[in-house]
Amino acid sequence: MPVEFISASYVNDSSELYPKPGAGIDPKFLRRYSSELEAAGFDYTLLPYGSGGYDPFSIAAFIASFTDRIKPIIALRPNTVYPTVAAKALATLDQLSNGRANVHIISGGNTAEQAREGDRLDKEQRYARSEEYIRILRTVWESAEPFSHRGTYYEFEDFQATYRPVNGTIPISVGGSSDVAYRIAAEQGDIFGLWGEPLEETRESIDRIEEYARAAGRTERPKIWVTFRPIIAPTEELAWEKAHRVLGVLERNRAAGTHTGQRGAQTGTPENLGSQRLLQLAERGEVHDRALWTATAKATNAQGASTALVGTPETVAAAILDYIDLGAEIISIRGYDNLNDAIDYGRYVLPLVREELARRESSAVQGTAR
């Protein structure tokens, strides 16, 4: 089966290992970084969202202007852009990029961060709003006639967008770890994002998505996206030495308050269920399955994707294949030394995964032909 890879884009050379709080956008670095992602064989690049951060739509349009293949994924909080405006903006990006736009809907997992931009809804309401938001996006892209909408969170009359997505619609990704997130993704999403948990928990999550999709009458579930932070080196010993150096830097930076360049770093128990689950996994043990390492999640209070895969490129590729064998179709990997890690993944990890999948496919074809 084919697999696709995601990495995040970075607008300057600040990183978790070498943070530069307050650093601005460096167009030269962004151009180099995104070009390296495309050259490395990544299929998508995620443009994350933070209340004090850059505008992902502008960055995505810039990336699309000098790349040919990589697909920008806009992280979008429904409270920040009215759905008809977002639908037009995404369709415009899609036209400019020749059909490469994607969107990742974020309902919001931190009440204080949501409030920074005036969002006072509770978690249940935020998910309900996301559900309504996605329905409006799809209707804007697919409706041949003007339409009106009167819902719980949005009302408008006689709207029709002139510009449509190149392929008729735009892939919508949904993330989250609660039952309502699973249900919304299964009913409406094209992609569902999971953080890197052990194989058993990942299999359970995929099973839940499949159950919700069947209940919604879908014949196919959303594609599954799983996220990791690989730490690789030529030998297992060197990889683990590197991993512990990374861990030491993360712990020191967090203690010094320089572990993130964004406001709103979570302290105490995180509100969102996904981070809570990662921290619980870290308490159960540092190493799971073939190479999953949870110490980095504990060191960062599980802020976002924070579990690592540690080992040689062969070990990490084998671990990624374990998740593909469970049913994951998209693998998100990003490192701690952003640019250099992306280059290394493209040289040493992505080819191994794709070569093994091609070998399996060839063997299956040959077996069928016999």
Secondary structure per residue as TSV (DSSP state, phi and psi in degrees):
chain	resnum	aa	ss	phi	psi
A	1	M	-	360.0	145.6
A	2	P	-	-72.2	157.4
A	3	V	-	-135.4	147.9
A	4	E	E	-118.9	155.2
A	5	F	E	-122.6	141.3
A	6	I	E	-117.2	143.9
A	7	S	E	-136.3	165.2
A	8	A	E	-89.2	154.3
A	9	S	-	-98.8	150.8
A	10	Y	-	-127.3	137.1
A	11	V	S	-91.2	-5.2
A	12	N	S	-156.3	179.7
A	13	D	S	-89.9	16.2
A	14	S	-	-70.4	143.8
A	15	S	-	-148.8	175.2
A	16	E	S	-67.8	-27.6
A	17	L	S	-81.4	-35.2
A	18	Y	S	-129.5	69.4
A	19	P	-	-69.4	142.9
A	20	K	-	-129.6	76.7
A	21	P	T	-53.8	133.4
A	22	G	T	85.2	0.4
A	23	A	-	-63.0	140.4
A	24	G	-	-89.4	-173.7
A	25	I	-	-76.6	129.8
A	26	D	-	-112.8	96.1
A	27	P	H	-57.2	-35.5
A	28	K	H	-65.9	-43.4
A	29	F	H	-65.1	-45.2
A	30	L	H	-59.7	-41.2
A	31	R	H	-63.5	-45.0
A	32	R	H	-65.2	-45.9
A	33	Y	H	-61.3	-49.3
A	34	S	H	-65.9	-36.1
A	35	S	H	-65.6	-37.8
A	36	E	H	-66.1	-37.7
A	37	L	H	-60.1	-45.5
A	38	E	H	-64.3	-43.3
A	39	A	H	-65.1	-31.4
A	40	A	H	-74.6	-13.6
A	41	G	T	99.9	12.3
A	42	F	-	-70.1	146.0
A	43	D	S	-96.2	-28.9
A	44	Y	E	-133.8	155.9
A	45	T	E	-132.9	128.2
A	46	L	E	-88.2	131.3
A	47	L	E	-105.0	97.7
A	48	P	-	-69.2	170.3
A	49	Y	-	-129.7	137.3
A	50	G	-	-144.4	150.1
A	51	S	T	-58.0	-34.9
A	52	G	T	-100.1	6.8
A	53	G	S	-92.8	-168.4
A	54	Y	-	-75.7	168.3
A	55	D	-	-84.3	114.4
A	56	P	H	-66.2	-28.0
A	57	F	H	-63.5	-43.8
A	58	S	H	-65.3	-43.0
A	59	I	H	-65.0	-41.1
A	60	A	H	-62.5	-41.1
A	61	A	H	-65.1	-38.1
A	62	F	H	-63.8	-46.7
A	63	I	H	-60.8	-43.0
A	64	A	H	-62.7	-25.3
A	65	S	H	-71.8	-21.8
A	66	F	H	-125.0	4.5
A	67	T	-	-112.4	163.4
A	68	D	S	-115.9	-24.4
A	69	R	S	-126.7	-37.9
A	70	I	-	-66.2	141.7
A	71	K	E	-104.3	118.3
A	72	P	E	-74.8	136.8
A	73	I	E	-109.7	115.2
A	74	I	E	-83.4	118.3
A	75	A	E	-78.6	123.1
A	76	L	E	-130.9	122.3
A	77	R	-	-93.5	123.9
A	78	P	T	-57.7	-25.9
A	79	N	T	-72.1	-12.2
A	80	T	T	-95.0	-23.8
A	81	V	S	-140.0	129.1
A	82	Y	-	-60.2	141.1
A	83	P	H	-60.7	-35.9
A	84	T	H	-68.1	-35.4
A	85	V	H	-68.3	-43.4
A	86	A	H	-62.6	-41.2
A	87	A	H	-60.2	-42.5
A	88	K	H	-66.8	-43.3
A	89	A	H	-63.4	-41.1
A	90	L	H	-68.6	-40.4
A	91	A	H	-64.9	-36.6
A	92	T	H	-64.2	-46.9
A	93	L	H	-59.6	-39.9
A	94	D	H	-63.2	-41.4
A	95	Q	H	-64.5	-44.6
A	96	L	H	-64.7	-31.4
A	97	S	T	-98.8	7.5
A	98	N	T	59.2	49.0
A	99	G	S	85.7	24.8
A	100	R	-	-103.5	-0.7
A	101	A	-	-72.5	142.4
A	102	N	E	-137.2	158.6
A	103	V	E	-135.5	139.2
A	104	H	E	-116.7	113.4
A	105	I	E	-83.7	124.8
A	106	I	-	-114.5	113.5
A	107	S	-	-73.5	-29.0
A	108	G	-	109.5	122.8
A	109	G	S	-115.8	8.1
A	110	N	-	-137.1	109.8
A	111	T	H	-59.4	-42.3
A	112	A	H	-65.0	-40.7
A	113	E	H	-65.6	-40.1
A	114	Q	H	-63.0	-39.5
A	115	A	H	-66.7	-22.2
A	116	R	T	-62.3	-22.2
A	117	E	T	-119.0	30.8
A	118	G	T	80.9	12.0
A	119	D	-	-89.9	113.6
A	120	R	-	-109.9	8.0
A	121	L	-	-72.9	150.8
A	122	D	-	-81.4	176.4
A	123	K	H	-59.7	-45.2
A	124	E	H	-60.7	-42.6
A	125	Q	H	-67.8	-36.6
A	126	R	H	-63.1	-41.1
A	127	Y	H	-68.0	-39.1
A	128	A	H	-62.2	-39.4
A	129	R	H	-64.7	-41.4
A	130	S	H	-60.2	-40.4
A	131	E	H	-61.2	-45.8
A	132	E	H	-64.7	-39.9
A	133	Y	H	-59.8	-47.2
A	134	I	H	-62.3	-41.1
A	135	R	H	-61.9	-38.5
A	136	I	H	-67.8	-44.7
A	137	L	H	-53.9	-49.5
A	138	R	H	-64.1	-39.4
A	139	T	H	-66.0	-40.7
A	140	V	H	-58.4	-45.1
A	141	W	H	-72.8	-27.9
A	142	E	H	-105.1	-17.9
A	143	S	-	-75.7	129.3
A	144	A	S	-86.1	-10.5
A	145	E	S	-127.7	157.6
A	146	P	-	-58.8	146.8
A	147	F	E	-141.5	158.0
A	148	S	E	-115.4	159.2
A	149	H	E	-142.7	132.7
A	150	R	E	-132.7	99.6
A	151	G	-	-122.6	-166.2
A	152	T	S	-72.6	-36.9
A	153	Y	S	-114.2	-18.2
A	154	Y	-	-138.5	142.2
A	155	E	E	-140.5	135.7
A	156	F	E	-161.5	164.7
A	157	E	E	-128.6	139.0
A	158	D	E	56.1	49.4
A	159	F	E	-99.5	140.8
A	160	Q	-	-151.3	132.3
A	161	A	-	-87.3	137.4
A	162	T	S	-76.0	-38.8
A	163	Y	-	-97.8	130.6
A	164	R	-	-115.2	158.8
A	165	P	-	-60.5	150.4
A	166	V	T	-57.9	-42.4
A	167	N	T	-101.3	19.9
A	168	G	S	91.3	-25.8
A	169	T	S	-155.7	176.7
A	170	I	-	-127.5	132.3
A	171	P	-	-59.8	133.7
A	172	I	E	-112.9	124.4
A	173	S	E	-104.7	144.3
A	174	V	E	-128.5	141.5
A	175	G	E	-125.7	167.7
A	176	G	-	139.0	164.3
A	177	S	S	-122.3	1.0
A	178	S	S	-90.5	164.8
A	179	D	H	-59.6	-38.7
A	180	V	H	-67.0	-34.6
A	181	A	H	-65.3	-42.9
A	182	Y	H	-60.9	-43.8
A	183	R	H	-65.1	-46.6
A	184	I	H	-62.1	-43.6
A	185	A	H	-62.2	-43.7
A	186	A	H	-66.8	-33.2
A	187	E	H	-82.8	-37.0
A	188	Q	H	-125.6	-17.2
A	189	G	-	-84.9	153.4
A	190	D	S	-92.8	-26.5
A	191	I	E	-139.1	142.8
A	192	F	E	-124.7	126.6
A	193	G	E	-94.7	126.4
A	194	L	E	-115.4	146.4
A	195	W	E	-82.6	164.6
A	196	G	-	-76.0	97.1
A	197	E	-	-108.8	169.9
A	198	P	-	-58.6	164.4
A	199	L	H	-59.4	-41.9
A	200	E	H	-61.2	-47.2
A	201	E	H	-66.4	-36.3
A	202	T	H	-65.9	-41.7
A	203	R	H	-60.7	-41.3
A	204	E	H	-63.0	-40.2
A	205	S	H	-65.0	-43.5
A	206	I	H	-63.6	-39.7
A	207	D	H	-61.0	-41.6
A	208	R	H	-64.1	-41.7
A	209	I	H	-61.2	-43.8
A	210	E	H	-62.9	-38.9
A	211	E	H	-64.7	-45.6
A	212	Y	H	-64.6	-38.5
A	213	A	H	-64.4	-42.9
A	214	R	H	-63.1	-41.4
A	215	A	H	-63.0	-29.9
A	216	A	T	-83.7	-2.6
A	217	G	T	83.3	14.6
A	218	R	-	-84.0	140.8
A	219	T	S	-84.6	-20.3
A	220	E	S	-132.6	139.1
A	221	R	-	-79.8	167.6
A	222	P	-	-62.7	154.7
A	223	K	E	-63.6	146.4
A	224	I	E	-100.7	129.2
A	225	W	E	-113.4	123.2
A	226	V	E	-120.2	138.8
A	227	T	E	-116.0	135.7
A	228	F	E	-139.2	166.3
A	229	R	E	-122.9	81.2
A	230	P	E	-65.3	143.5
A	231	I	E	-126.0	110.8
A	232	I	E	-120.5	155.6
A	233	A	-	-159.0	168.1
A	234	P	S	-63.3	-27.8
A	235	T	S	-128.9	162.3
A	236	E	H	-61.8	-42.6
A	237	E	H	-60.5	-46.1
A	238	L	H	-65.8	-35.9
A	239	A	H	-63.9	-42.3
A	240	W	H	-73.0	-32.8
A	241	E	H	-61.9	-43.7
A	242	K	H	-63.2	-41.9
A	243	A	H	-59.4	-42.8
A	244	H	H	-72.7	-29.3
A	245	R	H	-65.8	-44.5
A	246	V	H	-58.9	-45.6
A	247	L	H	-59.6	-43.2
A	248	G	H	-60.7	-41.2
A	249	V	H	-66.1	-43.6
A	250	L	H	-59.4	-42.9
A	251	E	H	-67.0	-41.7
A	252	R	H	-66.6	-42.6
A	253	N	H	-64.9	-38.5
A	254	R	H	-66.3	-41.8
A	255	A	H	-62.8	-33.1
A	256	A	H	-86.0	-6.1
A	257	G	T	77.0	20.2
A	258	T	-	-116.1	20.4
A	259	H	S	-78.2	-10.9
A	260	T	-	-145.3	147.6
A	261	G	S	-92.1	3.1
A	262	Q	S	-110.9	152.3
A	263	R	S	-72.1	160.7
A	264	G	-	89.7	18.6
A	265	A	-	-60.0	131.6
A	266	Q	-	-77.2	136.8
A	267	T	-	-123.0	158.4
A	268	G	S	72.4	-162.2
A	269	T	S	-73.1	123.8
A	270	P	-	-62.6	150.2
A	271	E	S	-73.3	-37.8
A	272	N	S	-78.8	142.9
A	273	L	H	-63.5	-35.5
A	274	G	H	-59.6	-45.6
A	275	S	H	-66.6	-39.4
A	276	Q	H	-60.0	-41.4
A	277	R	H	-63.4	-42.0
A	278	L	H	-64.1	-39.6
A	279	L	H	-67.7	-35.7
A	280	Q	H	-64.7	-39.3
A	281	L	H	-62.9	-39.7
A	282	A	H	-63.3	-35.1
A	283	E	H	-69.4	-29.9
A	284	R	H	-71.4	-28.6
A	285	G	-	164.2	152.9
A	286	E	S	-78.6	-36.0
A	287	V	E	-118.1	130.9
A	288	H	E	-128.1	143.7
A	289	D	T	55.5	-139.5
A	290	R	T	-74.8	-39.3
A	291	A	T	-157.6	6.6
A	292	L	E	-74.3	124.9
A	293	W	E	-119.6	125.8
A	294	T	-	-102.1	-4.2
A	295	A	H	-60.6	-32.9
A	296	T	H	-68.0	-32.1
A	297	A	H	-65.4	-44.4
A	298	K	H	-63.8	-39.1
A	299	A	H	-67.9	-25.8
A	300	T	T	-109.1	10.2
A	301	N	T	57.7	30.8
A	302	A	T	52.6	44.9
A	303	Q	-	-79.2	103.5
A	304	G	S	73.3	-159.3
A	305	A	S	-67.5	120.4
A	306	S	-	-144.4	2.4
A	307	T	-	-91.8	141.6
A	308	A	E	-104.6	160.6
A	309	L	E	-116.0	122.4
A	310	V	E	-117.4	134.2
A	311	G	E	152.9	-169.6
A	312	T	-	-68.6	164.3
A	313	P	H	-54.3	-36.1
A	314	E	H	-65.6	-41.7
A	315	T	H	-66.3	-45.0
A	316	V	H	-66.2	-40.6
A	317	A	H	-62.2	-41.3
A	318	A	H	-63.9	-38.8
A	319	A	H	-65.3	-41.4
A	320	I	H	-61.6	-41.3
A	321	L	H	-63.3	-31.2
A	322	D	H	-59.1	-41.0
A	323	Y	H	-73.4	-36.2
A	324	I	H	-62.7	-38.9
A	325	D	H	-64.0	-26.9
A	326	L	H	-74.3	-21.2
A	327	G	T	127.6	1.7
A	328	A	-	-70.2	130.5
A	329	E	-	-102.3	-19.6
A	330	I	E	-130.6	131.1
A	331	I	E	-117.1	123.6
A	332	S	E	-101.1	122.5
A	333	I	E	-133.1	133.1
A	334	R	-	-147.0	153.2
A	335	G	-	-104.1	-157.1
A	336	Y	S	-110.9	-28.2
A	337	D	S	-103.6	87.1
A	338	N	H	-50.0	-58.6
A	339	L	H	-67.8	-50.4
A	340	N	H	-64.4	-38.2
A	341	D	H	-65.7	-41.6
A	342	A	H	-60.4	-41.8
A	343	I	H	-63.8	-44.5
A	344	D	H	-63.4	-40.6
A	345	Y	I	-60.4	-41.7
A	346	G	I	-66.7	-31.0
A	347	R	I	-81.6	-39.4
A	348	Y	I	-117.4	-21.5
A	349	V	I	-108.0	-55.3
A	350	L	H	-55.2	-44.2
A	351	P	H	-61.2	-38.5
A	352	L	H	-63.2	-42.5
A	353	V	H	-64.3	-47.1
A	354	R	H	-69.6	-35.8
A	355	E	H	-64.2	-41.7
A	356	E	H	-66.2	-40.7
A	357	L	H	-65.5	-38.9
A	358	A	H	-65.6	-38.9
A	359	R	H	-63.0	-43.4
A	360	R	H	-62.6	-43.4
A	361	E	H	-62.9	-42.2
A	362	S	H	-63.3	-40.9
A	363	S	H	-65.1	-38.0
A	364	A	H	-67.0	-39.5
A	365	V	H	-65.8	-43.6
A	366	Q	H	-63.9	-39.0
A	367	G	H	-65.9	-36.0
A	368	T	H	-68.8	-34.1
A	369	A	H	-74.3	-16.4
A	370	R	-	-75.9	360.0
